């Protein structure tokens, strides 16, 4: 048997496998031909815009980080305090770095993909996918590395784990750091969640701010360009066109990356903390090792993604995703059987009375991992069924266009609402089966731990899921660049086919991101209950404080969504006014006179300012509300978290799928059905698409962050919430 | 002191005051001049259509009633059984009768209001309001009478209550009926809820079926009449015009009446059952007497409603509503102080250990009644603020019309979402304050009882609230009849001013109906927990079954809404095809040739069939889901009810206010703002209005019924749910 230190070193090694592969792909992408001078110029504009946004955003975040870190150090001094502050900053810096690296490569892969498309589809697919894989593998690699480092530094440096097998927390051991003594057993539940909060802080800004940015730019560019000035999409005469392309990267690459980084870290951190309580050190180790195994399998599976001349590019991507899943499952089976063989005994290290737990059927834990992974894929597929024009929901919305925009809207809203049923059923099955399997694996305690395992099971292959998702905006940008650099129809055909696959993968990734947010928040929720002592007494819905919390928690996702939708409206308005000003003041811009260029940077700037300004109120409420509820009553906060989790999940699915369905109904008509482009039916579906934009790209994805951030805040600040 | 029998007789007497006033108004309305021959003919068409719908609906309901009654008798034989079946049938028949009477008078008051409008505004207001008051007072009167009769028959006929004060349940007493012995103390919690389920069954059909009917007729008539044939609204050439006017009555009179009848009965029944457990017979009596007092005050307050020449008709209606509220509160103060003076002691009659409760501060119970009534009014007012064009939300939606329909939709959706916050806060305050006040009034047990009292406080003035609401469709119909019978502009001006007030009162009544549904469902929810024994153990959100229930319960309102929205679409389609057929086959109809008339009855028929057919699946699910959940696990059903309550309430507010705001944004533009009728902005707001129709009149109001029906089913079938 290996000792504890060796296992964690293996996890670190696995993270290096991921990061190394990412580095290889990054250099590979940079070595590709960046295309013609015009392509390079456009790509450079996008790069500069994206980095300008990121720079402004990171400066704001830095202030927030420092303030929160100080608050944690001061107010939580009895339970981690400054040590947690450090974990918090490391978590945030790692997430921010992943976003920076991913965005840097993605915005360089775009023109290279366009250029590759002038050669062949497989080549273009390879460039776009490898560009996305840098983001995916960096997100997972840095997440895993960060949590592993917390392990090493906090525990082994102080020799708190030992015993005959090197895998036992020494009873009563304490870690002394900054003159503060922390009981070893509570490090997992008190200190490491700080790392998760760091990830959440970045995600909040990246997803909400990025979501407002991308749709303000998109809607603004469309309304003023297509509608007012009558110039087509992606036309370089439109000064907002670069901001629009920047938005794709900021929202879909950096935003989605930070979102899944947060889920990934949360899905390791929360089960790890719960596992340490029920299964000692091995329980903390298992989630980490599942992630490590998934990391390596994801890196291997990126090699499976190869386009074939005349093959469907979507097939290549699926091969990668499913390949990673199968490999991970096989490896996890052996991992569980080796680490927790039947008969393994544990003594719960926390609580007034010590309890002995015995693992009876370890395969039950494997089942939980399996069902989590399967549920993630199933929920993703359900999104696909409601949002792809290969199925009848989207066709029905397009048909509704025959009687005008109102019926398109109603049909889309009904589709989004209906789609919640399938996702909820899959989620419920995953929770039910994993709890049951965990309870069977280890009576008393195994159930809750297993629900956490299903979360990390779902997220183990984050590396390749994010890779496939980040591929989408690269392909989309490549299409935009091929348009702006006046490529021929064969090239456009290739970039279009890559882009259309990107829409499908985006829908699946969205479903997956929502499901992973729900299971992560659920795991944090249980950890919160454990920390405030409610896991024993329960959180009783009949209790007046709890039901009030449930109502207010349920309301907040609605309130937040309304703020996000209005924010897009206001920010788009600012953008429209700037573009109008440029058309008015820059002579020859609208006519496309040679050598005249819009002030692209100004538009990027305005969208950036507006996005950052608009997120102040919703972000503040997201942080403040759970703390206020908790200070009032820890039970009320329990109800609040449950309410926001259920409603946030439902609204996320509803808005993502309604928005996706409208988008594809429009594209279906544009593909020549029901009268095609320019028909009344088309106009009606365009209305649906415009309504869907802030739904699916701003308010919807914000829900993922909302439910995770609020639950991790509850975990971190739990020591303050003593009034049950 | 009066004995128990006398108190109940007083309640019965009060119900006769209400019913007597209703009868007086009914005869008064019928004595008014029914107007010209043409007015009478149109009114007759509407009457016949409404009664045809009601007849068809009641025949379907009769089958359901018999089946459910038999099921109750067979499966619940150990706890009420056939006795409960009888209470169930009585509850349903009383509710059905109220609907029949109210609808009969309302459809006769319409042409009389039109005729009165040829004389003066105050006269027309009086006719319309008194027509509505028949519905309001009948609903409340029959509700109160029914519950009182259950009291008398079940208890006093068997002499189960006695003691020195005549107000004590004799320990161990049993009621023998149909050869079945029922413990006296459980009659309140086991048998009387059957009466509530009867009310709920009618409400389910009236609200959901009526909601589908009214919007199918409205949307169908609009699309084929205004859009295709180019004839104005309320034009007699449109064969769907009568069905449209029937829809107003079926949806807003019968549907809203059945909805509030259900809330009213539930708000008496649930606190009554809970009260009997904590406060013995007096605890059962208090909710009944609050309702009785509110009944008389409502009847008196109807006399305050008098229009003044040049006065604002809305003012007269408000005087009535607020007058009733103030009178009721004053009376309730004395009632509480007299019935439950400080020092009153009770022994809980149920449970393994007997506990003595002592009333310490009876005024706390009064505070709960007060806060319930205030919350109902506040939530109604909040609806008004988000849906009236006197406030900025509606103006902002209209402004958004300048950039097209998409921004109108987004702005309306955001407004609806935002409006949930205010309502939730008022509801939370009411729950928090009433619980706190109740606990202060009587430690241990007083809190939960007081939350129930706040429900009946909110609903005590149901008589006048329904009267004011039912006034709306009468005024609306009167406007339609004055159009169809070609009245002059002065008459139209009067009916328009009455109609516009009706829109405001409808918005307030909608908010009130939602709030009352929530508190009623909450009271049933607690009763359910008590009956399955979960009030003692609690319903723990951390429990896997409970959280799965919470998720599925939260999902169902979304699923139900999607079914309701799609149902309207399909039913409207059937209507459109029928109208097209008539235009095609009936020569001279479209041109309005003298003597040629559409087959109005056919249209009514088609809308009726479609509505009844479309409600089969959602209604079946509403009944079946809670039973299936309960059979799986009583705890899961607890989570399910909480989830559906929170999400159902949120969606109800969201959809009602978004729909109302769109409606008034359109009317605001039609009033001449932002370009007025026919402008692009107007077209954009029309899209919003069309989307809002099934939101505010079908799916939204269905949520009220959904949450009440599911919780009362849980209460009634609780004895089957033994697996905790």
HADDOCK unambig.tbl for C-alpha pairs under 7 A between the chains (distance, minus, plus):
assign (segid A and resid 405 and name CA) (segid B and resid 687 and name CA) 6.78 0.50 0.50
assign (segid A and resid 406 and name CA) (segid B and resid 687 and name CA) 5.07 0.50 0.50
assign (segid A and resid 406 and name CA) (segid B and resid 690 and name CA) 6.03 0.50 0.50
assign (segid A and resid 406 and name CA) (segid B and resid 691 and name CA) 5.43 0.50 0.50
assign (segid A and resid 409 and name CA) (segid B and resid 691 and name CA) 6.95 0.50 0.50
assign (segid A and resid 410 and name CA) (segid B and resid 691 and name CA) 5.98 0.50 0.50
assign (segid A and resid 414 and name CA) (segid B and resid 562 and name CA) 4.24 0.50 0.50
assign (segid A and resid 414 and name CA) (segid B and resid 565 and name CA) 6.39 0.50 0.50
assign (segid A and resid 414 and name CA) (segid B and resid 566 and name CA) 6.79 0.50 0.50
assign (segid A and resid 415 and name CA) (segid B and resid 562 and name CA) 6.90 0.50 0.50
assign (segid A and resid 417 and name CA) (segid B and resid 558 and name CA) 5.06 0.50 0.50
assign (segid A and resid 417 and name CA) (segid B and resid 559 and name CA) 5.88 0.50 0.50
assign (segid A and resid 417 and name CA) (segid B and resid 562 and name CA) 5.62 0.50 0.50
assign (segid A and resid 418 and name CA) (segid B and resid 558 and name CA) 6.58 0.50 0.50
assign (segid A and resid 418 and name CA) (segid B and resid 559 and name CA) 4.94 0.50 0.50
assign (segid A and resid 418 and name CA) (segid B and resid 562 and name CA) 5.60 0.50 0.50
assign (segid A and resid 420 and name CA) (segid B and resid 555 and name CA) 6.43 0.50 0.50
assign (segid A and resid 421 and name CA) (segid B and resid 555 and name CA) 6.15 0.50 0.50
assign (segid A and resid 421 and name CA) (segid B and resid 559 and name CA) 6.51 0.50 0.50
assign (segid A and resid 424 and name CA) (segid B and resid 551 and name CA) 6.66 0.50 0.50
assign (segid A and resid 424 and name CA) (segid B and resid 552 and name CA) 6.54 0.50 0.50
assign (segid A and resid 424 and name CA) (segid B and resid 555 and name CA) 6.95 0.50 0.50
assign (segid A and resid 428 and name CA) (segid B and resid 548 and name CA) 5.48 0.50 0.50
assign (segid A and resid 432 and name CA) (segid B and resid 544 and name CA) 6.87 0.50 0.50
assign (segid A and resid 526 and name CA) (segid B and resid 542 and name CA) 6.99 0.50 0.50
assign (segid A and resid 538 and name CA) (segid B and resid 540 and name CA) 5.10 0.50 0.50
assign (segid A and resid 538 and name CA) (segid B and resid 542 and name CA) 6.50 0.50 0.50
assign (segid A and resid 539 and name CA) (segid B and resid 540 and name CA) 4.85 0.50 0.50
assign (segid A and resid 539 and name CA) (segid B and resid 541 and name CA) 5.52 0.50 0.50
assign (segid A and resid 539 and name CA) (segid B and resid 542 and name CA) 6.57 0.50 0.50
assign (segid A and resid 540 and name CA) (segid B and resid 538 and name CA) 5.12 0.50 0.50
assign (segid A and resid 540 and name CA) (segid B and resid 539 and name CA) 4.84 0.50 0.50
assign (segid A and resid 540 and name CA) (segid B and resid 540 and name CA) 4.55 0.50 0.50
assign (segid A and resid 540 and name CA) (segid B and resid 541 and name CA) 6.38 0.50 0.50
assign (segid A and resid 541 and name CA) (segid B and resid 539 and name CA) 5.52 0.50 0.50
assign (segid A and resid 541 and name CA) (segid B and resid 540 and name CA) 6.38 0.50 0.50
assign (segid A and resid 541 and name CA) (segid B and resid 541 and name CA) 6.55 0.50 0.50
assign (segid A and resid 542 and name CA) (segid B and resid 526 and name CA) 7.00 0.50 0.50
assign (segid A and resid 542 and name CA) (segid B and resid 538 and name CA) 6.52 0.50 0.50
assign (segid A and resid 542 and name CA) (segid B and resid 539 and name CA) 6.56 0.50 0.50
assign (segid A and resid 544 and name CA) (segid B and resid 432 and name CA) 6.85 0.50 0.50
assign (segid A and resid 548 and name CA) (segid B and resid 428 and name CA) 5.47 0.50 0.50
assign (segid A and resid 551 and name CA) (segid B and resid 424 and name CA) 6.64 0.50 0.50
assign (segid A and resid 551 and name CA) (segid B and resid 646 and name CA) 5.82 0.50 0.50
assign (segid A and resid 552 and name CA) (segid B and resid 424 and name CA) 6.51 0.50 0.50
assign (segid A and resid 554 and name CA) (segid B and resid 646 and name CA) 6.73 0.50 0.50
assign (segid A and resid 555 and name CA) (segid B and resid 420 and name CA) 6.41 0.50 0.50
assign (segid A and resid 555 and name CA) (segid B and resid 421 and name CA) 6.13 0.50 0.50
assign (segid A and resid 555 and name CA) (segid B and resid 424 and name CA) 6.94 0.50 0.50
assign (segid A and resid 555 and name CA) (segid B and resid 650 and name CA) 6.84 0.50 0.50
assign (segid A and resid 558 and name CA) (segid B and resid 417 and name CA) 5.04 0.50 0.50
assign (segid A and resid 558 and name CA) (segid B and resid 418 and name CA) 6.57 0.50 0.50
assign (segid A and resid 559 and name CA) (segid B and resid 417 and name CA) 5.86 0.50 0.50
assign (segid A and resid 559 and name CA) (segid B and resid 418 and name CA) 4.91 0.50 0.50
assign (segid A and resid 559 and name CA) (segid B and resid 421 and name CA) 6.51 0.50 0.50
assign (segid A and resid 562 and name CA) (segid B and resid 414 and name CA) 4.22 0.50 0.50
assign (segid A and resid 562 and name CA) (segid B and resid 415 and name CA) 6.88 0.50 0.50
assign (segid A and resid 562 and name CA) (segid B and resid 417 and name CA) 5.61 0.50 0.50
assign (segid A and resid 562 and name CA) (segid B and resid 418 and name CA) 5.60 0.50 0.50
assign (segid A and resid 565 and name CA) (segid B and resid 414 and name CA) 6.40 0.50 0.50
assign (segid A and resid 566 and name CA) (segid B and resid 414 and name CA) 6.79 0.50 0.50
assign (segid A and resid 646 and name CA) (segid B and resid 551 and name CA) 5.83 0.50 0.50
assign (segid A and resid 646 and name CA) (segid B and resid 554 and name CA) 6.72 0.50 0.50
assign (segid A and resid 647 and name CA) (segid B and resid 647 and name CA) 6.95 0.50 0.50
assign (segid A and resid 650 and name CA) (segid B and resid 555 and name CA) 6.84 0.50 0.50
assign (segid A and resid 687 and name CA) (segid B and resid 405 and name CA) 6.80 0.50 0.50
assign (segid A and resid 687 and name CA) (segid B and resid 406 and name CA) 5.08 0.50 0.50
assign (segid A and resid 690 and name CA) (segid B and resid 406 and name CA) 6.04 0.50 0.50
assign (segid A and resid 691 and name CA) (segid B and resid 406 and name CA) 5.44 0.50 0.50
assign (segid A and resid 691 and name CA) (segid B and resid 409 and name CA) 6.95 0.50 0.50
assign (segid A and resid 691 and name CA) (segid B and resid 410 and name CA) 5.97 0.50 0.50
